[in-house]
Amino acid sequence: MTESLVIGGSGLRSRLLIGSAGYPNQQVMLDAIAASGAEVVTVSIRRISLSGYSESLVDVLGDHYRLLPNTAGCATARDAVLTARLARESLETNWIKLEVIGDRETLYPDVEELLKAAAELVADGFVVLPYCNDDPVTCRKLADLGCAAVMPLGAPIGSGLGLCNPRAIETICTRSAVPVILDAGIGTASDAALALELGCAGVLLNTAVAKARQPVAMAAAMRAAVEAGRGAYRAGRIPRRLHADPSSPQLGLIGS
């Protein structure tokens, strides 16, 4: 793709952001990330040192990708802000994927705590990318606070259900003053393509690749899907009709 995705003043060639958790082993993770074409890889600050690996995620990824630490597991604004600051010190980046979870079963965000944390982190100089629900009002408030992007869920984290409410996602994209990155719920390549066709600037995913039967092949499929979806969005789909509309002319038919 020739056009860049711009977040916080930085241009990215790839519109696919990918996670680093849940792969069968480290080599599969590295191969899948490479196949995805992603430039941004999310890491949990709680997983920076992995005892199961001879090297940390920073060692194996840091020289090749932009690391996007997240505040996964945080349930309050206070914990999220503290984790973000720890990530900035550890990784020397002011980018943060902000997660403040309000329900342990659905993993839906706590909007009140999320807005509080976002305001504090933006004021502290972070480039904030908040995981949020698929609500245009919440997304507008986050953008108004100065978040560099908004990241509404397509479906619950890890569910693979795809986009449960595509009309809401499309509305968010239409109204948003900042890039919209679909985050959570992607199950397969067609889900990613649909997100871009609806106007999302990018997709962040993890489980759909990490838990696929063939993670590397799925990562390559996701790369192609994001590119195709963006191309279709820019080209513009034809209007939906309730009746047939023949592509061949009706005049000059035999017997007419």
C-alpha positions as CSV (number, residue, x, y, z in Angstrom):
1,M,0.0,0.0,0.0
2,T,1.3,3.4,-0.9
3,E,-0.5,5.6,1.6
4,S,0.7,5.6,5.2
5,L,-1.3,5.1,8.4
6,V,-0.3,8.1,10.6
7,I,-0.5,7.7,14.3
8,G,0.9,10.3,16.7
9,G,2.8,11.9,13.8
10,S,4.5,8.6,12.8
11,G,3.7,7.0,9.4
12,L,3.3,3.3,9.1
13,R,3.3,1.4,5.8
14,S,1.3,-1.5,7.2
15,R,-2.2,-1.1,8.6
16,L,-2.0,-4.4,10.5
17,L,-0.8,-4.3,14.1
18,I,-0.2,-7.7,15.7
19,G,0.2,-9.2,19.1
20,S,2.9,-11.4,20.5
21,A,1.0,-13.6,22.9
22,G,-0.3,-17.2,22.7
23,Y,1.9,-18.7,20.0
24,P,3.0,-22.3,20.1
25,N,6.6,-21.2,20.5
26,Q,8.9,-18.3,19.9
27,Q,10.0,-19.2,16.4
28,V,6.3,-19.5,15.2
29,M,5.7,-16.1,16.7
30,L,8.6,-14.5,14.9
31,D,7.7,-16.2,11.6
32,A,4.1,-15.1,11.9
33,I,4.9,-11.5,12.7
34,A,7.3,-11.4,9.7
35,A,4.6,-12.9,7.4
36,S,2.1,-10.3,8.6
37,G,4.1,-7.4,7.4
38,A,3.2,-5.5,10.6
39,E,5.6,-2.8,11.9
40,V,3.9,-2.5,15.3
41,V,3.9,-5.4,17.8
42,T,2.0,-5.3,21.0
43,V,3.5,-6.6,24.2
44,S,2.2,-6.8,27.7
45,I,4.5,-4.9,30.1
46,R,3.9,-7.9,32.5
47,R,5.4,-10.2,29.9
48,I,8.6,-8.3,29.0
49,S,10.7,-11.0,30.6
50,L,9.5,-14.4,29.7
51,S,11.2,-17.1,31.8
52,G,10.3,-19.7,29.1
53,Y,12.4,-18.0,26.5
54,S,16.2,-17.6,26.5
55,E,15.7,-14.0,25.4
56,S,13.1,-11.4,26.3
57,L,10.6,-10.0,23.8
58,V,12.6,-6.8,23.7
59,D,15.7,-8.8,22.7
60,V,14.0,-10.6,19.8
61,L,11.6,-7.9,18.6
62,G,12.9,-4.5,19.7
63,D,15.4,-4.0,16.9
64,H,13.0,-4.9,14.1
65,Y,9.6,-3.6,15.2
66,R,8.0,-0.7,17.0
67,L,6.9,-2.2,20.3
68,L,3.5,-1.1,21.6
69,P,3.2,-1.9,25.3
70,N,-0.3,-2.4,26.7
71,T,-1.8,-2.2,30.1
72,A,-3.5,-5.6,29.9
73,G,-4.9,-6.8,33.2
74,C,-5.5,-3.4,34.7
75,A,-8.9,-2.7,36.2
76,T,-8.5,0.9,37.4
77,A,-7.2,4.1,36.0
78,R,-4.5,4.2,38.7
79,D,-3.1,0.8,37.8
80,A,-3.2,1.5,34.1
81,V,-1.3,4.8,34.5
82,L,1.3,3.2,36.7
83,T,1.7,0.4,34.2
84,A,2.0,2.8,31.3
85,R,4.7,4.8,33.1
86,L,6.6,1.6,33.9
87,A,6.4,0.6,30.2
88,R,7.8,4.0,29.1
89,E,10.7,3.6,31.4
90,S,11.4,0.0,30.4
91,L,10.9,0.3,26.7
92,E,11.8,4.0,26.1
93,T,8.6,4.6,24.2
94,N,5.7,7.0,24.8
95,W,3.2,4.8,22.8
96,I,0.8,2.9,24.9
97,K,-2.2,0.7,24.2
98,L,-4.5,1.6,27.0
99,E,-6.7,-1.2,28.5
100,V,-8.8,-0.8,31.6
101,I,-11.0,-3.9,32.0
102,G,-14.3,-3.6,33.8
103,D,-15.6,-7.1,33.6
104,R,-13.4,-10.3,33.9
105,E,-15.8,-12.5,32.0
106,T,-16.5,-10.3,28.9
107,L,-13.3,-8.3,29.1
108,Y,-15.3,-5.2,28.2
109,P,-13.6,-1.9,29.2
110,D,-14.6,0.2,32.1
111,V,-15.4,3.4,30.3
112,E,-15.3,5.7,33.3
113,E,-11.9,4.5,34.3
114,L,-10.7,4.4,30.7
115,L,-11.5,8.0,30.2
116,K,-9.8,9.0,33.4
117,A,-6.6,7.1,32.5
118,A,-6.6,8.5,29.0
119,A,-6.8,12.1,30.2
120,E,-4.0,11.6,32.6
121,L,-1.7,9.8,30.1
122,V,-2.3,12.3,27.3
123,A,-1.5,15.1,29.7
124,D,1.7,13.2,30.6
125,G,2.9,13.1,26.9
126,F,1.8,9.6,25.9
127,V,0.6,8.6,22.5
128,V,-2.5,6.9,23.7
129,L,-4.3,4.1,21.8
130,P,-7.3,3.1,23.9
131,Y,-9.1,-0.2,23.6
132,C,-12.8,0.7,24.0
133,N,-16.3,-0.5,23.3
134,D,-18.0,0.0,19.9
135,D,-19.7,3.2,21.0
136,P,-19.5,6.4,18.9
137,V,-19.9,8.5,22.0
138,T,-17.1,6.9,23.9
139,C,-14.8,7.1,20.9
140,R,-15.6,10.8,20.4
141,K,-14.8,11.5,24.1
142,L,-11.5,9.7,23.8
143,A,-10.6,11.6,20.6
144,D,-11.5,14.9,22.3
145,L,-9.2,14.0,25.2
146,G,-6.3,13.9,22.7
147,C,-5.9,10.1,22.1
148,A,-3.9,9.5,18.9
149,A,-6.4,6.8,17.7
150,V,-9.5,5.0,19.0
151,M,-9.6,1.2,19.1
152,P,-13.2,-0.1,19.4
153,L,-13.8,-3.8,19.7
154,G,-15.3,-5.8,17.0
155,A,-16.3,-8.6,19.4
156,P,-15.1,-9.8,22.8
157,I,-11.3,-10.3,23.1
158,G,-10.3,-13.7,21.7
159,S,-13.8,-14.7,20.7
160,G,-13.2,-14.8,16.9
161,L,-16.8,-13.7,16.3
162,G,-15.8,-11.0,13.8
163,L,-17.6,-7.7,13.7
164,C,-20.8,-8.2,15.8
165,N,-22.0,-4.6,15.1
166,P,-20.6,-3.4,11.8
167,R,-23.0,-0.5,11.6
168,A,-21.6,0.9,14.8
169,I,-18.0,0.5,13.6
170,E,-18.9,2.3,10.3
171,T,-20.5,5.1,12.3
172,I,-17.4,5.5,14.4
173,C,-15.2,5.6,11.3
174,T,-17.4,8.2,9.6
175,R,-17.4,10.5,12.6
176,S,-13.9,10.0,14.1
177,A,-11.4,12.8,13.9
178,V,-8.6,10.3,14.6
179,P,-7.7,6.9,13.1
180,V,-10.0,4.0,14.0
181,I,-8.1,0.7,14.7
182,L,-10.4,-2.3,15.1
183,D,-9.2,-4.1,18.2
184,A,-10.5,-7.6,19.3
185,G,-12.8,-10.2,17.9
186,I,-11.2,-10.8,14.5
187,G,-11.5,-14.5,13.6
188,T,-10.3,-14.8,10.0
189,A,-9.1,-12.8,7.1
190,S,-12.6,-11.8,5.8
191,D,-13.2,-10.1,9.2
192,A,-10.1,-8.0,8.8
193,A,-11.1,-7.1,5.2
194,L,-14.6,-6.0,6.3
195,A,-13.1,-3.7,9.0
196,L,-11.1,-1.9,6.4
197,E,-13.9,-1.8,4.0
198,L,-16.1,-0.1,6.6
199,G,-13.5,2.7,7.0
200,C,-11.2,1.5,9.8
201,A,-7.7,2.8,9.3
202,G,-6.2,-0.5,10.6
203,V,-6.7,-3.7,12.5
204,L,-5.0,-4.9,15.7
205,L,-5.2,-8.7,16.2
206,N,-3.5,-11.5,18.1
207,T,-5.5,-14.6,18.8
208,A,-6.8,-15.1,15.2
209,V,-3.2,-15.6,14.1
210,A,-1.6,-17.1,17.3
211,K,-4.3,-19.8,17.7
212,A,-4.8,-20.6,14.0
213,R,-3.9,-24.1,12.9
214,Q,-1.2,-22.5,10.8
215,P,-0.3,-19.2,12.4
216,V,2.2,-18.1,9.7
217,A,-0.2,-18.8,6.8
218,M,-3.0,-17.0,8.7
219,A,-0.7,-14.0,9.3
220,A,0.0,-13.8,5.5
221,A,-3.7,-14.0,4.8
222,M,-4.4,-11.2,7.3
223,R,-1.8,-9.1,5.5
224,A,-3.5,-9.6,2.2
225,A,-7.0,-9.0,3.7
226,V,-6.0,-5.7,5.2
227,E,-4.5,-4.5,1.9
228,A,-7.6,-5.7,0.0
229,G,-10.0,-4.1,2.4
230,R,-8.3,-0.8,2.3
231,G,-8.2,-0.9,-1.5
232,A,-11.9,-1.7,-1.6
233,Y,-12.7,1.2,0.8
234,R,-10.8,3.7,-1.4
235,A,-12.4,2.3,-4.6
236,G,-15.9,2.6,-3.2
237,R,-18.4,-0.2,-3.3
238,I,-21.5,-0.1,-5.5
239,P,-24.8,0.8,-3.8
240,R,-26.9,-2.0,-2.5
241,R,-30.1,-2.6,-4.4
242,L,-33.3,-4.5,-3.7
243,H,-33.6,-5.6,-7.3
244,A,-31.5,-6.9,-10.1
245,D,-29.6,-4.4,-12.3
246,P,-28.2,-6.1,-15.4
247,S,-24.7,-5.2,-16.5
248,S,-25.5,-5.9,-20.2
249,P,-27.7,-3.6,-22.2
250,Q,-31.3,-4.7,-22.7
251,L,-31.7,-3.1,-26.2
252,G,-30.8,-5.1,-29.3
253,L,-31.6,-8.6,-27.9
254,I,-32.8,-11.2,-30.3
255,G,-36.6,-11.2,-30.5
256,S,-36.9,-7.7,-29.1
